Amino acid sequence: MPPPPDGRVNREEAPPVQQTSSQPILIRSGSSAASSAHHLQVKKQAQQQRKKSTKVRVVAQAKDKADDGASPKWRVRYMTEADVDEVLRIQRLCYEPEYRELPESYVGRIRLYPQGNVVVEVPVIDNDTGDSSSDDDASDNDNSSDQEVTKYSPSASPTEGDLKAIHSVKKRRVAPAPAGAKWRMAGYIQAQPFLREGVNDVNDLADLEQWLADHRSPSSKLDHQRDVVYIHEIAMDPAFRGQGLTAPLTDYVQQLTEDEGFQMMTLVSLGPALGFWKRNGFVMCRQLDYGGHDCYYMEKPLPVTDVDCNQPLADR
């Protein structure tokens, strides 16, 4: 398997993933970033951060703080191989069997393109004591019913019974994190460099490996008619839906896309998610059969940024 990439596009071998911490990186929210002096400064800082090692760290925190100004309600960090079991648990709650990735697929994507795999975490607060619940307690509570009722056919809108089942799932409120809080994964997203019009099949790493191999040369440049960032998968634990936690994930990928010099994001949407992606600025281009269901290939062009398209990728 190719060595993990650096902060840009698989140029040099990165150090092994380790548990550490650092200052959060600002996620620019909204459909696009303004080309202002502030934007350029933020972008330069983000690029400098990404050129550093790919050690696990918090890459963003909630802008909405508690009254003390220091307690975020969520945080985004890079996914690690240690997260795969929890990712699989959330995946089972959200996807039909034909769309489920194997553990080795997640591990492979983390190693090939670590900056494209992030999780959003929330502090879980005990309703009675106000204390942060332990990770083990939170998992045990959610797994008691396995929340199998939240799944429905991806090719059709959920039925009335499906909606009742979804809304009957015990919701967990997201509150500001107290000092020393325990953090719990609420959802995740995976994105990767890809080719426009392409569809990345479940458990298929060959296309990502090929793209990285084709662009490994220090003189490689992006072709904006072909090279895109493809959102391979997004999932949110049903217990944490409806609280705006997908926005940090999609904002992160858009920021990554812009900082890496790409000008388009693409994805294949399952039926029930079509409206969500339209609200996030994606345009449906065509319908296709994916995993035996009607799905939709979508694109989102981004404004041209100040990244020099003629500059080699390794120098950005």
C-alpha atoms as a printed R data frame, in Angstrom:
    type eleno elety resid chain resno       x      y       z
1   ATOM     1    CA   MET     A     1   0.000  0.000   0.000
2   ATOM     2    CA   PRO     A     2   1.432  3.456  -0.878
3   ATOM     3    CA   PRO     A     3   2.815  5.560   1.972
4   ATOM     4    CA   PRO     A     4   0.401  8.017   3.546
5   ATOM     5    CA   PRO     A     5   0.391 11.486   1.954
6   ATOM     6    CA   ASP     A     6   1.573 14.712   3.444
7   ATOM     7    CA   GLY     A     7  -0.765 17.624   4.028
8   ATOM     8    CA   ARG     A     8  -1.421 18.105   0.307
9   ATOM     9    CA   VAL     A     9  -1.521 15.173  -2.100
10  ATOM    10    CA   ASN     A    10   0.662 12.190  -1.158
11  ATOM    11    CA   ARG     A    11   4.068 13.740  -1.696
12  ATOM    12    CA   GLU     A    12   6.230 12.423   1.137
13  ATOM    13    CA   GLU     A    13   5.863  9.795   3.812
14  ATOM    14    CA   ALA     A    14   4.061 11.166   6.844
15  ATOM    15    CA   PRO     A    15   4.979 10.199  10.413
16  ATOM    16    CA   PRO     A    16   2.909  7.436  12.035
17  ATOM    17    CA   VAL     A    17  -0.460  8.442  13.459
18  ATOM    18    CA   GLN     A    18  -0.172  9.249  17.143
19  ATOM    19    CA   GLN     A    19  -2.553 10.559  19.745
20  ATOM    20    CA   THR     A    20  -1.733 14.191  20.436
21  ATOM    21    CA   SER     A    21  -3.410 17.577  20.620
22  ATOM    22    CA   SER     A    22  -2.993 21.024  19.113
23  ATOM    23    CA   GLN     A    23  -4.844 24.219  18.487
24  ATOM    24    CA   PRO     A    24  -8.064 23.873  16.447
25  ATOM    25    CA   ILE     A    25  -8.088 24.999  12.838
26  ATOM    26    CA   LEU     A    26 -10.878 27.348  11.828
27  ATOM    27    CA   ILE     A    27 -13.517 25.900   9.504
28  ATOM    28    CA   ARG     A    28 -14.941 28.506   7.172
29  ATOM    29    CA   SER     A    29 -18.708 28.026   7.199
30  ATOM    30    CA   GLY     A    30 -20.989 28.923   4.291
31  ATOM    31    CA   SER     A    31 -21.163 28.098   0.609
32  ATOM    32    CA   SER     A    32 -17.868 29.794  -0.294
33  ATOM    33    CA   ALA     A    33 -15.070 31.825   1.241
34  ATOM    34    CA   ALA     A    34 -14.772 35.515   0.459
35  ATOM    35    CA   SER     A    35 -11.605 36.579  -1.323
36  ATOM    36    CA   SER     A    36 -10.655 39.100   1.331
37  ATOM    37    CA   ALA     A    37  -7.470 39.765   3.237
38  ATOM    38    CA   HIS     A    38  -8.891 37.825   6.166
39  ATOM    39    CA   HIS     A    39  -9.713 34.860   3.914
40  ATOM    40    CA   LEU     A    40  -6.195 34.834   2.487
41  ATOM    41    CA   GLN     A    41  -4.690 34.915   5.961
42  ATOM    42    CA   VAL     A    42  -6.900 32.074   7.174
43  ATOM    43    CA   LYS     A    43  -6.108 30.079   4.055
44  ATOM    44    CA   LYS     A    44  -2.368 30.539   4.495
45  ATOM    45    CA   GLN     A    45  -2.611 29.408   8.111
46  ATOM    46    CA   ALA     A    46  -4.630 26.340   7.100
47  ATOM    47    CA   GLN     A    47  -2.094 25.428   4.435
48  ATOM    48    CA   GLN     A    48   0.764 25.761   6.900
49  ATOM    49    CA   GLN     A    49  -1.069 23.552   9.372
50  ATOM    50    CA   ARG     A    50  -1.778 20.892   6.758
51  ATOM    51    CA   LYS     A    51   1.876 20.772   5.691
52  ATOM    52    CA   LYS     A    52   2.741 19.662   9.204
53  ATOM    53    CA   SER     A    53   2.500 16.029  10.288
54  ATOM    54    CA   THR     A    54  -0.789 14.156  10.005
55  ATOM    55    CA   LYS     A    55  -0.845 13.302  13.681
56  ATOM    56    CA   VAL     A    56  -4.301 13.082  15.208
57  ATOM    57    CA   ARG     A    57  -5.437 16.461  16.412
58  ATOM    58    CA   VAL     A    58  -8.540 18.554  16.783
59  ATOM    59    CA   VAL     A    59  -8.930 20.463  13.527
60  ATOM    60    CA   ALA     A    60 -11.952 22.559  14.462
61  ATOM    61    CA   GLN     A    61 -14.175 23.460  17.358
62  ATOM    62    CA   ALA     A    62 -17.624 24.927  17.609
63  ATOM    63    CA   LYS     A    63 -17.867 28.672  17.220
64  ATOM    64    CA   ASP     A    64 -20.825 28.735  19.618
65  ATOM    65    CA   LYS     A    65 -19.276 28.640  23.072
66  ATOM    66    CA   ALA     A    66 -20.722 28.371  26.532
67  ATOM    67    CA   ASP     A    67 -21.016 31.457  28.677
68  ATOM    68    CA   ASP     A    68 -17.464 31.007  29.881
69  ATOM    69    CA   GLY     A    69 -16.290 31.328  26.292
70  ATOM    70    CA   ALA     A    70 -14.197 28.172  26.427
71  ATOM    71    CA   SER     A    71 -16.531 25.162  26.160
72  ATOM    72    CA   PRO     A    72 -17.260 24.001  22.604
73  ATOM    73    CA   LYS     A    73 -20.393 21.999  21.766
74  ATOM    74    CA   TRP     A    74 -18.584 19.974  19.106
75  ATOM    75    CA   ARG     A    75 -15.165 19.403  17.673
76  ATOM    76    CA   VAL     A    76 -13.811 17.922  14.442
77  ATOM    77    CA   ARG     A    77 -10.660 15.819  14.359
78  ATOM    78    CA   TYR     A    78  -8.929 13.418  11.997
79  ATOM    79    CA   MET     A    79 -10.160  9.834  11.970
80  ATOM    80    CA   THR     A    80  -7.672  7.221  13.155
81  ATOM    81    CA   GLU     A    81  -7.489  3.464  12.837
82  ATOM    82    CA   ALA     A    82  -8.554  3.247  16.482
83  ATOM    83    CA   ASP     A    83 -11.885  4.851  15.483
84  ATOM    84    CA   VAL     A    84 -12.851  2.167  12.963
85  ATOM    85    CA   ASP     A    85 -14.987  0.084  15.345
86  ATOM    86    CA   GLU     A    86 -17.100  3.097  16.308
87  ATOM    87    CA   VAL     A    87 -17.310  4.182  12.668
88  ATOM    88    CA   LEU     A    88 -18.625  0.716  11.787
89  ATOM    89    CA   ARG     A    89 -21.252  0.972  14.532
90  ATOM    90    CA   ILE     A    90 -22.549  4.266  13.144
91  ATOM    91    CA   GLN     A    91 -22.354  2.948   9.597
92  ATOM    92    CA   ARG     A    92 -24.629 -0.007  10.475
93  ATOM    93    CA   LEU     A    93 -27.236  2.423  11.790
94  ATOM    94    CA   CYS     A    94 -27.265  4.467   8.598
95  ATOM    95    CA   TYR     A    95 -26.654  2.198   5.600
96  ATOM    96    CA   GLU     A    96 -28.179 -0.899   4.063
97  ATOM    97    CA   PRO     A    97 -25.835 -3.932   3.872
98  ATOM    98    CA   GLU     A    98 -25.027 -3.357   0.193
99  ATOM    99    CA   TYR     A    99 -23.498  0.038   1.040
100 ATOM   100    CA   ARG     A   100 -21.419 -0.970   4.061
101 ATOM   101    CA   GLU     A   101 -17.655 -0.644   3.971
102 ATOM   102    CA   LEU     A   102 -15.387 -3.307   5.453
103 ATOM   103    CA   PRO     A   103 -12.959 -2.378   8.263
104 ATOM   104    CA   GLU     A   104  -9.972 -2.697   5.935
105 ATOM   105    CA   SER     A   105 -11.536 -0.162   3.577
106 ATOM   106    CA   TYR     A   106 -11.611  2.490   6.316
107 ATOM   107    CA   VAL     A   107  -8.061  1.654   7.371
108 ATOM   108    CA   GLY     A   108  -6.892  1.887   3.771
109 ATOM   109    CA   ARG     A   109  -8.473  5.289   3.196
110 ATOM   110    CA   ILE     A   110  -7.002  6.627   6.437
111 ATOM   111    CA   ARG     A   111  -3.530  5.500   5.363
112 ATOM   112    CA   LEU     A   112  -3.831  6.665   1.764
113 ATOM   113    CA   TYR     A   113  -5.403 10.095   2.315
114 ATOM   114    CA   PRO     A   114  -5.685 10.837   6.054
115 ATOM   115    CA   GLN     A   115  -6.782 14.463   5.693
116 ATOM   116    CA   GLY     A   116  -9.939 13.325   3.889
117 ATOM   117    CA   ASN     A   117 -11.270 11.349   6.868
118 ATOM   118    CA   VAL     A   118 -12.625 13.283   9.855
119 ATOM   119    CA   VAL     A   119 -15.072 12.721  12.688
120 ATOM   120    CA   VAL     A   120 -17.248 15.128  14.627
121 ATOM   121    CA   GLU     A   121 -17.361 14.593  18.377
122 ATOM   122    CA   VAL     A   122 -19.664 15.905  21.082
123 ATOM   123    CA   PRO     A   123 -19.465 15.906  24.877
124 ATOM   124    CA   VAL     A   124 -22.163 13.614  26.250
125 ATOM   125    CA   ILE     A   125 -23.723 15.138  29.350
126 ATOM   126    CA   ASP     A   126 -25.485 13.094  32.004
127 ATOM   127    CA   ASN     A   127 -28.992 14.552  32.314
128 ATOM   128    CA   ASP     A   128 -29.146 13.987  36.049
129 ATOM   129    CA   THR     A   129 -25.698 14.921  37.280
130 ATOM   130    CA   GLY     A   130 -24.549 17.286  34.545
131 ATOM   131    CA   ASP     A   131 -21.344 15.296  34.316
132 ATOM   132    CA   SER     A   132 -19.898 14.042  31.085
133 ATOM   133    CA   SER     A   133 -20.843 10.415  30.472
134 ATOM   134    CA   SER     A   134 -18.101  7.910  29.852
135 ATOM   135    CA   ASP     A   135 -17.633  6.553  26.356
136 ATOM   136    CA   ASP     A   136 -18.469  3.044  27.540
137 ATOM   137    CA   ASP     A   137 -21.716  4.129  29.174
138 ATOM   138    CA   ALA     A   138 -22.819  6.046  26.102
139 ATOM   139    CA   SER     A   139 -22.136  3.145  23.789
140 ATOM   140    CA   ASP     A   140 -23.932  0.688  26.037
141 ATOM   141    CA   ASN     A   141 -27.038  2.848  26.164
142 ATOM   142    CA   ASP     A   142 -27.224  3.260  22.405
143 ATOM   143    CA   ASN     A   143 -26.485 -0.372  21.622
144 ATOM   144    CA   SER     A   144 -29.237 -1.688  23.859
145 ATOM   145    CA   SER     A   145 -31.680 -1.520  20.937
146 ATOM   146    CA   ASP     A   146 -28.998 -1.395  18.189
147 ATOM   147    CA   GLN     A   147 -31.262  1.240  16.570
148 ATOM   148    CA   GLU     A   148 -31.908 -1.063  13.621
149 ATOM   149    CA   VAL     A   149 -35.259  0.676  13.137
150 ATOM   150    CA   THR     A   150 -33.570  3.755  11.681
151 ATOM   151    CA   LYS     A   151 -32.724  2.109   8.357
152 ATOM   152    CA   TYR     A   152 -34.944  2.200   5.290
153 ATOM   153    CA   SER     A   153 -34.598  1.677   1.574
154 ATOM   154    CA   PRO     A   154 -32.160  4.219   0.088
155 ATOM   155    CA   SER     A   155 -34.085  4.348  -3.198
156 ATOM   156    CA   ALA     A   156 -37.336  5.694  -1.769
157 ATOM   157    CA   SER     A   157 -38.577  8.223   0.737
158 ATOM   158    CA   PRO     A   158 -39.047  6.874   4.273
159 ATOM   159    CA   THR     A   159 -42.525  5.608   5.111
160 ATOM   160    CA   GLU     A   160 -44.612  6.937   7.982
161 ATOM   161    CA   GLY     A   161 -43.516  3.935  10.049
162 ATOM   162    CA   ASP     A   162 -39.875  4.648   9.264
163 ATOM   163    CA   LEU     A   163 -40.226  8.255  10.396
164 ATOM   164    CA   LYS     A   164 -41.899  7.229  13.660
165 ATOM   165    CA   ALA     A   165 -39.102  4.759  14.309
166 ATOM   166    CA   ILE     A   166 -36.438  7.348  13.571
167 ATOM   167    CA   HIS     A   167 -37.994  9.936  15.860
168 ATOM   168    CA   SER     A   168 -38.436  7.339  18.607
169 ATOM   169    CA   VAL     A   169 -34.658  6.895  18.907
170 ATOM   170    CA   LYS     A   170 -33.438  8.320  22.194
171 ATOM   171    CA   LYS     A   171 -31.893 11.665  21.362
172 ATOM   172    CA   ARG     A   172 -28.849 12.979  23.178
173 ATOM   173    CA   ARG     A   173 -28.682 16.717  23.718
174 ATOM   174    CA   VAL     A   174 -25.491 18.443  22.713
175 ATOM   175    CA   ALA     A   175 -24.313 20.808  25.429
176 ATOM   176    CA   PRO     A   176 -21.096 22.765  25.989
177 ATOM   177    CA   ALA     A   177 -18.255 20.592  27.205
178 ATOM   178    CA   PRO     A   178 -17.337 20.981  30.872
179 ATOM   179    CA   ALA     A   179 -13.709 20.857  31.920
180 ATOM   180    CA   GLY     A   180 -12.264 17.393  31.390
181 ATOM   181    CA   ALA     A   181 -15.263 16.244  29.387
182 ATOM   182    CA   LYS     A   182 -15.385 12.872  27.672
183 ATOM   183    CA   TRP     A   183 -15.875 13.196  23.916
184 ATOM   184    CA   ARG     A   184 -17.954 10.843  21.830
185 ATOM   185    CA   MET     A   185 -18.113 10.369  18.063
186 ATOM   186    CA   ALA     A   186 -21.402 11.588  16.611
187 ATOM   187    CA   GLY     A   187 -20.635 11.205  12.898
188 ATOM   188    CA   TYR     A   188 -17.958 11.135  10.238
189 ATOM   189    CA   ILE     A   189 -17.203 11.975   6.621
190 ATOM   190    CA   GLN     A   190 -14.772 10.558   4.058
191 ATOM   191    CA   ALA     A   191 -13.559 12.452   1.002
192 ATOM   192    CA   GLN     A   192 -10.793 11.835  -1.522
193 ATOM   193    CA   PRO     A   193  -9.275 13.105  -4.759
194 ATOM   194    CA   PHE     A   194 -11.058 11.561  -7.728
195 ATOM   195    CA   LEU     A   195 -12.008 12.021 -11.357
196 ATOM   196    CA   ARG     A   196 -15.094 13.929 -12.439
197 ATOM   197    CA   GLU     A   197 -18.046 11.697 -13.444
198 ATOM   198    CA   GLY     A   198 -16.439  8.846 -11.508
199 ATOM   199    CA   VAL     A   199 -18.271  6.647  -9.005
200 ATOM   200    CA   ASN     A   200 -16.203  5.092  -6.233
201 ATOM   201    CA   ASP     A   201 -17.663  1.680  -5.392
202 ATOM   202    CA   VAL     A   202 -17.988  0.357  -1.855
203 ATOM   203    CA   ASN     A   203 -14.713 -1.124  -0.550
204 ATOM   204    CA   ASP     A   204 -12.836 -0.046  -3.695
205 ATOM   205    CA   LEU     A   205  -9.487  1.617  -3.019
206 ATOM   206    CA   ALA     A   206  -7.991  1.024  -6.472
207 ATOM   207    CA   ASP     A   207  -9.218  4.309  -7.974
208 ATOM   208    CA   LEU     A   208  -7.878  6.352  -5.073
209 ATOM   209    CA   GLU     A   209  -4.545  4.537  -5.235
210 ATOM   210    CA   GLN     A   210  -4.359  5.191  -8.984
211 ATOM   211    CA   TRP     A   211  -5.137  8.907  -8.624
212 ATOM   212    CA   LEU     A   212  -2.473  9.321  -5.974
213 ATOM   213    CA   ALA     A   213   0.052  7.386  -8.076
214 ATOM   214    CA   ASP     A   214  -0.684  9.562 -11.115
215 ATOM   215    CA   HIS     A   215  -0.135 12.726  -9.081
216 ATOM   216    CA   ARG     A   216   2.869 11.633  -7.030
217 ATOM   217    CA   SER     A   217   5.367 13.456  -9.217
218 ATOM   218    CA   PRO     A   218   6.498 16.796  -7.681
219 ATOM   219    CA   SER     A   219   5.615 18.469 -10.986
220 ATOM   220    CA   SER     A   220   2.038 17.145 -11.046
221 ATOM   221    CA   LYS     A   221  -0.700 19.705 -11.628
222 ATOM   222    CA   LEU     A   222  -4.446 19.515 -11.267
223 ATOM   223    CA   ASP     A   223  -6.675 19.342 -14.321
224 ATOM   224    CA   HIS     A   224  -9.754 21.275 -13.258
225 ATOM   225    CA   GLN     A   225 -11.844 19.636 -15.957
226 ATOM   226    CA   ARG     A   226 -11.105 16.195 -14.521
227 ATOM   227    CA   ASP     A   227  -9.732 16.324 -10.959
228 ATOM   228    CA   VAL     A   228 -12.260 16.756  -8.144
229 ATOM   229    CA   VAL     A   229 -12.791 15.953  -4.479
230 ATOM   230    CA   TYR     A   230 -15.304 13.134  -4.132
231 ATOM   231    CA   ILE     A   231 -17.342 12.675  -0.952
232 ATOM   232    CA   HIS     A   232 -17.332  8.931  -0.518
233 ATOM   233    CA   GLU     A   233 -19.403  8.604   2.656
234 ATOM   234    CA   ILE     A   234 -21.055 10.599   5.408
235 ATOM   235    CA   ALA     A   235 -22.960  9.245   8.402
236 ATOM   236    CA   MET     A   236 -24.481 10.658  11.561
237 ATOM   237    CA   ASP     A   237 -25.537  8.634  14.600
238 ATOM   238    CA   PRO     A   238 -29.361  8.876  14.747
239 ATOM   239    CA   ALA     A   239 -29.089  9.859  18.401
240 ATOM   240    CA   PHE     A   240 -27.399 13.111  17.380
241 ATOM   241    CA   ARG     A   241 -29.309 14.063  14.241
242 ATOM   242    CA   GLY     A   242 -31.157 17.338  13.900
243 ATOM   243    CA   GLN     A   243 -28.550 19.366  15.812
244 ATOM   244    CA   GLY     A   244 -26.534 20.800  12.929
245 ATOM   245    CA   LEU     A   245 -23.609 18.403  13.317
246 ATOM   246    CA   THR     A   246 -23.311 17.589   9.609
247 ATOM   247    CA   ALA     A   247 -22.386 21.216   8.851
248 ATOM   248    CA   PRO     A   248 -18.901 20.998  10.429
249 ATOM   249    CA   LEU     A   249 -18.208 17.889   8.334
250 ATOM   250    CA   THR     A   250 -19.328 19.327   4.999
251 ATOM   251    CA   ASP     A   251 -17.668 22.686   5.761
252 ATOM   252    CA   TYR     A   252 -14.417 20.872   6.496
253 ATOM   253    CA   VAL     A   253 -14.482 19.021   3.164
254 ATOM   254    CA   GLN     A   254 -15.237 22.213   1.250
255 ATOM   255    CA   GLN     A   255 -12.350 23.955   3.008
256 ATOM   256    CA   LEU     A   256 -10.087 21.003   2.214
257 ATOM   257    CA   THR     A   257 -11.183 21.127  -1.436
258 ATOM   258    CA   GLU     A   258 -10.368 24.818  -1.737
259 ATOM   259    CA   ASP     A   259  -7.071 24.561   0.136
260 ATOM   260    CA   GLU     A   260  -5.924 21.658  -2.042
261 ATOM   261    CA   GLY     A   261  -6.632 23.726  -5.157
262 ATOM   262    CA   PHE     A   262  -9.609 21.747  -6.501
263 ATOM   263    CA   GLN     A   263 -12.569 23.587  -8.002
264 ATOM   264    CA   MET     A   264 -15.307 20.981  -7.744
265 ATOM   265    CA   MET     A   265 -16.797 18.497  -5.293
266 ATOM   266    CA   THR     A   266 -18.768 15.445  -6.448
267 ATOM   267    CA   LEU     A   267 -20.675 12.577  -4.847
268 ATOM   268    CA   VAL     A   268 -23.322  9.910  -5.397
269 ATOM   269    CA   SER     A   269 -26.417 10.556  -3.294
270 ATOM   270    CA   LEU     A   270 -28.791  7.897  -2.041
271 ATOM   271    CA   GLY     A   271 -32.459  8.732  -2.508
272 ATOM   272    CA   PRO     A   272 -33.340 10.078   0.967
273 ATOM   273    CA   ALA     A   273 -30.224 12.294   1.030
274 ATOM   274    CA   LEU     A   274 -30.964 14.064  -2.257
275 ATOM   275    CA   GLY     A   275 -32.643 17.046  -0.606
276 ATOM   276    CA   PHE     A   276 -29.847 17.386   1.952
277 ATOM   277    CA   TRP     A   277 -27.181 17.643  -0.739
278 ATOM   278    CA   LYS     A   278 -29.257 20.071  -2.805
279 ATOM   279    CA   ARG     A   279 -29.507 22.331   0.252
280 ATOM   280    CA   ASN     A   280 -25.716 22.137   0.486
281 ATOM   281    CA   GLY     A   281 -25.304 23.491  -3.035
282 ATOM   282    CA   PHE     A   282 -24.944 20.263  -5.028
283 ATOM   283    CA   VAL     A   283 -26.640 19.938  -8.415
284 ATOM   284    CA   MET     A   284 -28.068 16.632  -9.625
285 ATOM   285    CA   CYS     A   285 -26.450 15.670 -12.943
286 ATOM   286    CA   ARG     A   286 -27.829 12.216 -13.642
287 ATOM   287    CA   GLN     A   287 -29.617  9.247 -12.134
288 ATOM   288    CA   LEU     A   288 -27.816  5.920 -11.947
289 ATOM   289    CA   ASP     A   289 -28.142  2.423 -10.547
290 ATOM   290    CA   TYR     A   290 -25.824  2.030  -7.571
291 ATOM   291    CA   GLY     A   291 -25.990 -1.059  -5.403
292 ATOM   292    CA   GLY     A   292 -29.306 -2.033  -6.986
293 ATOM   293    CA   HIS     A   293 -31.013  1.275  -6.118
294 ATOM   294    CA   ASP     A   294 -31.731  4.529  -7.910
295 ATOM   295    CA   CYS     A   295 -29.089  7.043  -6.867
296 ATOM   296    CA   TYR     A   296 -27.913 10.404  -8.132
297 ATOM   297    CA   TYR     A   297 -24.545 11.702  -9.299
298 ATOM   298    CA   MET     A   298 -24.145 15.305  -8.084
299 ATOM   299    CA   GLU     A   299 -21.619 18.113  -8.488
300 ATOM   300    CA   LYS     A   300 -20.822 21.346  -6.684
301 ATOM   301    CA   PRO     A   301 -18.534 23.803  -8.520
302 ATOM   302    CA   LEU     A   302 -16.560 26.095  -6.235
303 ATOM   303    CA   PRO     A   303 -15.487 29.681  -6.855
304 ATOM   304    CA   VAL     A   304 -12.024 30.034  -8.346
305 ATOM   305    CA   THR     A   305  -9.598 30.730  -5.515
306 ATOM   306    CA   ASP     A   306  -6.220 32.413  -5.422
307 ATOM   307    CA   VAL     A   307  -4.403 29.047  -5.734
308 ATOM   308    CA   ASP     A   308  -2.110 29.139  -8.767
309 ATOM   309    CA   CYS     A   309  -3.338 26.376 -11.081
310 ATOM   310    CA   ASN     A   310   0.024 26.299 -12.863
311 ATOM   311    CA   GLN     A   311   1.943 25.776  -9.654
312 ATOM   312    CA   PRO     A   312   3.012 22.163  -8.964
313 ATOM   313    CA   LEU     A   313   0.891 20.494  -6.311
314 ATOM   314    CA   ALA     A   314   3.882 19.839  -4.076
315 ATOM   315    CA   ASP     A   315   4.652 23.567  -3.858
316 ATOM   316    CA   ARG     A   316   1.228 24.751  -2.774
